[in-house]
Each structure stands twice: as C-alpha cells, then as structure tokens.
C-alpha cells in the first residue's frame, strides 16, 4: 500500500487564560489544546497522538493517552469548529512558547497507529518525516522508529 507522505494541515485550538498568582508568585496561564481538520475526500484521518510539548524559557511535556495508549483521533469526526480535546486547563508560567505534537507514524499502513481511510475503505499509512526532540523532550528509545513530530515554529504567548 502507498503511504501518505504528505501531511494534512491540522488546525489546532489553543485556549489561553492568564491568571495572576498574587504578589511575588509566578503568573500562570491555563493551556488547553484541541484538534480538528478540514473536510477531505477520504473516509477517515486517524492520528495516534502521544505527547504535547511546549518549548519556551522552560519546556513542559504532557502525555496524551487513553488508558495508557496513545490517543487516536479520527479528525474527520472533528471538522471545522468541532474540536477534540487533547489537553485541558494545564497551568504553565506566562511566556512565549512553540508547540510540538508527537504522534505514532504508520509508514506502511499495516499498523493500527496513524492512518487514512480512503473512500474505497482501504487504510493507508500516515507519517511525518520529522522526528527530533523538542527542548529536552523527544521520543522514547523504544518508540524511536515509529514516533513522528509535528513542530509548529510560530511562537505564541500565554
């Protein structure tokens, strides 16, 4: 089977709420992250999300899982304004950050990780070619060959 080498653009939603921790304390913001996709000519686009990393003056890492397994989201079920949450109300210090999302690649379509279901019902592998670290966080050694990274280099402020 052919592997989907091109990556789908995934709009993501970031909900940011700043809080003042009071005199002498660090100001924090509430970080939430959700994903959705634009409609495509396929039956499904499933991504197995593993980790979210915010890289700034400090780097923060959040596991994304369903019962210990990577969280699989069929983006075709969440299009436009419909969003599937990956993180909710994580408190982090106010500052500038870049975002990395780690996913489980599926280069040949034979693994139940990330995949595209075609209009004919066939499952094709979905992978990203990027696989480096984000700050001091990267892939686990045992998953090094199957974990891909989506890096959003535009900074945002919390």
SULTA-V808359 format. One record per residue. N is the residue number from 1. SS is DSSP state (H for helix, E for strand, L for the rest). PSI is psi in degrees with one decimal (999 if undefined). NEAR is the number of other C-alpha atoms within 12 Angstrom. Layout:
<<N,SS,PSI,NEAR> <N,SS,PSI,NEAR>>
This chain:
<<1,L,148.1,18> <2,L,142.7,20> <3,L,138.8,26> <4,E,101.4,25> <5,L,-31.4,21> <6,L,140.7,16> <7,L,137.7,23> <8,L,138.5,25> <9,L,123.6,19> <10,L,109.4,29> <11,L,143.9,22> <12,E,153.9,29> <13,E,129.1,25> <14,E,120.8,29> <15,E,119.5,24> <16,E,128.6,26> <17,E,120.1,21> <18,E,142.7,21> <19,E,143.7,19> <20,L,115.4,17> <21,L,0.1,15> <22,L,178.3,9> <23,L,127.6,7> <24,L,-6.0,7> <25,L,165.1,11> <26,L,133.7,16> <27,L,136.5,19> <28,E,161.5,23> <29,E,157.5,26> <30,E,120.8,24> <31,E,122.8,34> <32,E,147.4,26> <33,E,132.5,29> <34,E,163.1,31> <35,E,152.6,36> <36,L,176.1,31> <37,E,162.9,30> <38,L,146.6,24> <39,L,141.4,22> <40,L,170.3,22> <41,L,55.5,14> <42,L,166.1,24> <43,L,-25.8,21> <44,E,148.9,31> <45,E,97.9,40> <46,E,127.4,39> <47,E,132.9,45> <48,E,93.8,36> <49,E,137.6,41> <50,E,-42.8,38> <51,E,146.1,38> <52,E,130.1,42> <53,E,132.2,38> <54,E,121.1,44> <55,E,119.0,33> <56,L,-147.4,26> <57,L,-37.1,17> <58,L,155.6,19> <59,E,134.5,24> <60,E,139.0,27> <61,E,133.7,29> <62,E,123.2,30> <63,E,143.5,28> <64,L,112.9,29> <65,E,160.2,22> <66,E,106.9,17> <67,L,40.1,10> <68,L,-13.2,12> <69,E,153.5,17> <70,E,145.6,29> <71,E,112.5,31> <72,E,125.7,31> <73,E,123.9,34> <74,E,103.4,30> <75,H,-22.4,38> <76,H,-17.5,30> <77,H,-11.5,24> <78,L,85.6,26> <79,E,154.1,25> <80,L,-122.2,20> <81,L,-12.7,18> <82,L,126.6,20> <83,L,137.2,27> <84,E,122.9,30> <85,E,137.2,27> <86,E,-37.9,35> <87,E,151.6,33> <88,E,125.6,23> <89,E,48.2,21> <90,E,125.8,27> <91,E,121.5,26> <92,E,157.1,34> <93,E,144.6,29> <94,L,137.6,27> <95,L,-174.1,24> <96,E,139.2,21> <97,E,157.1,30> <98,E,155.1,28> <99,E,134.9,35> <100,E,134.3,39> <101,E,130.1,45> <102,E,136.5,44> <103,E,160.7,43> <104,E,116.0,42> <105,L,158.6,42> <106,L,87.7,32> <107,L,-27.5,29> <108,L,-4.0,22> <109,L,1.5,26> <110,L,-1.0,19> <111,L,147.3,22> <112,L,61.8,25> <113,L,-110.2,33> <114,L,135.3,41> <115,E,163.4,43> <116,E,131.1,43> <117,E,116.6,29> <118,L,169.4,24> <119,L,-19.6,14> <120,L,-1.4,12> <121,L,1.9,14> <122,L,142.8,19> <123,E,126.0,29> <124,E,141.9,34> <125,E,149.7,34> <126,E,126.8,38> <127,L,156.0,38> <128,L,144.5,31> <129,L,-11.7,24> <130,L,134.7,27> <131,L,30.2,27> <132,L,-169.4,24> <133,L,165.1,28> <134,E,99.3,31> <135,L,-139.4,22> <136,L,0.0,18> <137,E,137.9,26> <138,L,-153.8,34> <139,L,153.3,31> <140,L,144.8,20> <141,H,-39.8,13> <142,H,-18.2,9> <143,H,10.4,17> <144,L,-37.4,19> <145,L,-9.3,21> <146,L,-4.7,32> <147,E,128.9,35> <148,E,160.6,37> <149,E,134.3,34> <150,E,114.4,34> <151,E,122.0,30> <152,E,104.4,23> <153,E,-10.1,16> <154,E,123.3,14> <155,E,149.4,17> <156,E,157.7,19> <157,E,134.2,25> <158,L,999,28>>
